[in-house]
Amino acid sequence: MNLAKLGLTALNTAQARLTTTSHNINNYDTAGYTRQETLISTAGASSSGTGFFGRGVAVETVRRAYSSFLNSQLVNNESKGALLAAYGGQISQINNVLADRTVGIGPSIQSFFDGVNAVASNPADPASRQELLGRTQTVVTQFNELGHFLDQQRGEINSQIDNSVISINAHLSRISQLNQQIVQAKGVNPNHEPNDLLDQRDYEISQLNQIVNVNVVEQDNQVSISVGNGQQLLTQNKIYPLTTGPSAENPKNTVVYATVPVGRQGEVVKVELDETKITGGSLGGLLKYRRESLEVEQREVGQLATAFALSMNEANAKGLDLKGEPGQAFFNVPAPIATANSQNVGNVNLTASFQSDAAGKIQASDYAIYFDGNNYTVTRESDNHIIHTGTTLDGVAVDGMQLKMEGGVPSAGDRWALSAVAHSPVQISVAMTSADQIAAADAEGGVANGNNALDMAKLQSNKVLGGTKTFNESFSQIVNRVGVQAQQNEFMIASQNALTKQSYSSQQALSGVNLNEEYIKLEAAQEMFLAASRIIEVSSVLMDTILSLK
């Protein structure tokens, strides 16, 4: 092995190190980039009569400073953090709305009953009556405003779900393209890894995980991706995109549909994903908030609005107004809604109405109704309690509601969602058109007495809601629960951020580019390059000396 060849191996190695180090420096702040290092080894030795003489140095490959464990740990923590951030962004909004206890539903109910007491004290006073009618409108306005805010949140979440699915599909498309590029690169150079392409694919997967937590399996240089309970989104080079649309059960909710292949001709069907299986990323946070907070709040506020309105209607009906006429309703209360599942085959028209004593019976719950071909089953979803099983729903009583079937023929598998109160805060309104219609008097004392108004005032302290809570207790419970949820989420975000920061530090300690270290490597590679050049120069001088000998 001559000196020139020895120098050339060193020169090539130095050049490789300079290239890799320069590449690291150029990409030290590139998102998703993993530090690369040049692996070298001795080129071996040649045997001679005087021993084994080295053949120099050889470049084996360029590899990433990569740990799948550290990378997965960081990606999972980022996915959890994205879920908490999305949930927190929503819960903080409603918490801010409810936090001021000097305005809103609670104070307006208190003001309403103060007005009732004023009318009870002076039932013939038109000013007191008019003041109570104004406060009645204030209560309705407060319920309507909170109801509209919650509906707006639902609409915002629906929009964000649409955007999330668009982003998910975009990431899947890029990952699929990178799969193909990696396979092609490995085909051209099977003994080495296409590090930058692998970084790009890992980065796309990490970004995808911040939207929704996915399962990744690598085989034959390609990754397959699934979500939830194993629904495939990407199988090597085949994408099964997600879509969105109204829920078959509740059309107000936008839900995520998976594309599922059927048969051998490439046909696909849409299947609604079980959102409880989506446990990470911003999409998981939005669905979790809608399921565990928003819909609970809507039902509880709806229960409060409905119970309050129905109890006042019932109480006013027991008295006489200023003209001696029986009391009419204080409030217009929307009837319960039974929504047929969009996939029903049968055409039964199911309706529901409130019973006369519904105020104390209605629950903060929706109800699932199912027909198995013989019997109907009504289940209260808040506690999964089966309320009714039978061959008909006509005339069946369900927590203060009465069901009615109007024509049509059912089919086995048909479903309905019965919503008693969720829409009440938005649709409740004042029924009275004149302050004279307030039935302050009872039947025995004449129209000028306030006995019935006194009975109405007692409703403020009665345990009307389910026999366990007053109106103010119910609203305070809603406010407190939201506040606790917001606070707990803040604690969880702080804890998760600490875990993510720790994971990031561990991952960067191995995979991140440290400019100070790269500068040192750059100088070392430069010195090696100069030394190798000197070897070649010495070899040339020696060769010239030999050739000049006579």
Rosetta blueprint (number, residue, H / E / L):
1 M L
2 N L
3 L H
4 A H
5 K H
6 L H
7 G H
8 L H
9 T H
10 A H
11 L H
12 N H
13 T H
14 A H
15 Q H
16 A H
17 R H
18 L H
19 T H
20 T H
21 T H
22 S H
23 H H
24 N H
25 I H
26 N H
27 N L
28 Y L
29 D L
30 T L
31 A L
32 G L
33 Y L
34 T L
35 R L
36 Q E
37 E E
38 T E
39 L E
40 I E
41 S E
42 T E
43 A L
44 G L
45 A E
46 S E
47 S E
48 S E
49 G L
50 T L
51 G E
52 F E
53 F E
54 G E
55 R L
56 G L
57 V E
58 A E
59 V E
60 E E
61 T E
62 V E
63 R E
64 R E
65 A L
66 Y L
67 S L
68 S H
69 F H
70 L H
71 N H
72 S H
73 Q H
74 L H
75 V H
76 N H
77 N H
78 E H
79 S H
80 K H
81 G H
82 A H
83 L H
84 L H
85 A H
86 A H
87 Y H
88 G H
89 G H
90 Q H
91 I H
92 S H
93 Q H
94 I H
95 N H
96 N H
97 V H
98 L H
99 A H
100 D L
101 R L
102 T L
103 V L
104 G L
105 I H
106 G H
107 P H
108 S H
109 I H
110 Q H
111 S H
112 F H
113 F H
114 D H
115 G H
116 V H
117 N H
118 A H
119 V H
120 A H
121 S H
122 N L
123 P L
124 A L
125 D L
126 P H
127 A H
128 S H
129 R H
130 Q H
131 E H
132 L H
133 L H
134 G H
135 R H
136 T H
137 Q H
138 T H
139 V H
140 V H
141 T H
142 Q H
143 F H
144 N H
145 E H
146 L H
147 G H
148 H H
149 F H
150 L H
151 D H
152 Q H
153 Q H
154 R H
155 G H
156 E H
157 I H
158 N H
159 S H
160 Q H
161 I H
162 D H
163 N H
164 S H
165 V H
166 I H
167 S H
168 I H
169 N H
170 A H
171 H H
172 L H
173 S H
174 R H
175 I H
176 S H
177 Q H
178 L H
179 N H
180 Q H
181 Q H
182 I H
183 V H
184 Q H
185 A H
186 K H
187 G H
188 V H
189 N L
190 P L
191 N L
192 H L
193 E L
194 P L
195 N H
196 D H
197 L H
198 L H
199 D H
200 Q H
201 R H
202 D H
203 Y H
204 E H
205 I H
206 S H
207 Q H
208 L H
209 N H
210 Q L
211 I L
212 V L
213 N L
214 V E
215 N E
216 V E
217 V E
218 E E
219 Q E
220 D L
221 N L
222 Q E
223 V E
224 S E
225 I E
226 S E
227 V E
228 G L
229 N L
230 G L
231 Q E
232 Q E
233 L E
234 L E
235 T E
236 Q L
237 N L
238 K E
239 I E
240 Y L
241 P L
242 L L
243 T E
244 T E
245 G E
246 P E
247 S L
248 A L
249 E L
250 N L
251 P L
252 K L
253 N L
254 T E
255 V E
256 V E
257 Y E
258 A E
259 T E
260 V E
261 P E
262 V E
263 G L
264 R L
265 Q L
266 G L
267 E E
268 V E
269 V E
270 K E
271 V E
272 E E
273 L L
274 D L
275 E H
276 T H
277 K H
278 I L
279 T L
280 G L
281 G H
282 S H
283 L H
284 G H
285 G H
286 L H
287 L H
288 K H
289 Y H
290 R H
291 R H
292 E H
293 S H
294 L H
295 E H
296 V H
297 E H
298 Q H
299 R H
300 E H
301 V H
302 G H
303 Q H
304 L H
305 A H
306 T H
307 A H
308 F H
309 A H
310 L H
311 S H
312 M H
313 N H
314 E H
315 A H
316 N H
317 A H
318 K L
319 G L
320 L E
321 D L
322 L L
323 K L
324 G L
325 E L
326 P E
327 G L
328 Q L
329 A L
330 F L
331 F E
332 N E
333 V L
334 P L
335 A L
336 P L
337 I E
338 A E
339 T E
340 A E
341 N L
342 S L
343 Q L
344 N L
345 V L
346 G L
347 N L
348 V L
349 N E
350 L E
351 T E
352 A E
353 S E
354 F E
355 Q L
356 S L
357 D L
358 A H
359 A H
360 G H
361 K L
362 I L
363 Q L
364 A L
365 S L
366 D E
367 Y E
368 A E
369 I E
370 Y E
371 F E
372 D L
373 G L
374 N L
375 N L
376 Y E
377 T E
378 V E
379 T E
380 R E
381 E L
382 S L
383 D L
384 N L
385 H E
386 I E
387 I E
388 H E
389 T E
390 G E
391 T L
392 T L
393 L L
394 D L
395 G L
396 V L
397 A E
398 V E
399 D L
400 G L
401 M E
402 Q E
403 L E
404 K E
405 M E
406 E E
407 G L
408 G L
409 V L
410 P L
411 S L
412 A L
413 G L
414 D L
415 R E
416 W E
417 A E
418 L E
419 S E
420 A L
421 V L
422 A L
423 H L
424 S H
425 P H
426 V H
427 Q H
428 I L
429 S E
430 V E
431 A L
432 M L
433 T L
434 S L
435 A H
436 D H
437 Q H
438 I L
439 A L
440 A L
441 A E
442 D L
443 A L
444 E L
445 G L
446 G L
447 V L
448 A L
449 N L
450 G L
451 N H
452 N H
453 A H
454 L H
455 D H
456 M H
457 A H
458 K H
459 L L
460 Q L
461 S L
462 N L
463 K L
464 V L
465 L E
466 G L
467 G L
468 T L
469 K E
470 T L
471 F H
472 N H
473 E H
474 S H
475 F H
476 S H
477 Q H
478 I H
479 V H
480 N H
481 R H
482 V H
483 G H
484 V H
485 Q H
486 A H
487 Q H
488 Q H
489 N H
490 E H
491 F H
492 M H
493 I H
494 A H
495 S H
496 Q H
497 N H
498 A H
499 L H
500 T H
501 K H
502 Q H
503 S H
504 Y H
505 S H
506 S H
507 Q H
508 Q H
509 A H
510 L H
511 S H
512 G L
513 V L
514 N L
515 L H
516 N H
517 E H
518 E H
519 Y H
520 I H
521 K H
522 L H
523 E H
524 A H
525 A H
526 Q H
527 E H
528 M H
529 F H
530 L H
531 A H
532 A H
533 S H
534 R H
535 I H
536 I H
537 E H
538 V H
539 S H
540 S H
541 V H
542 L H
543 M H
544 D H
545 T H
546 I H
547 L H
548 S L
549 L L
550 K L
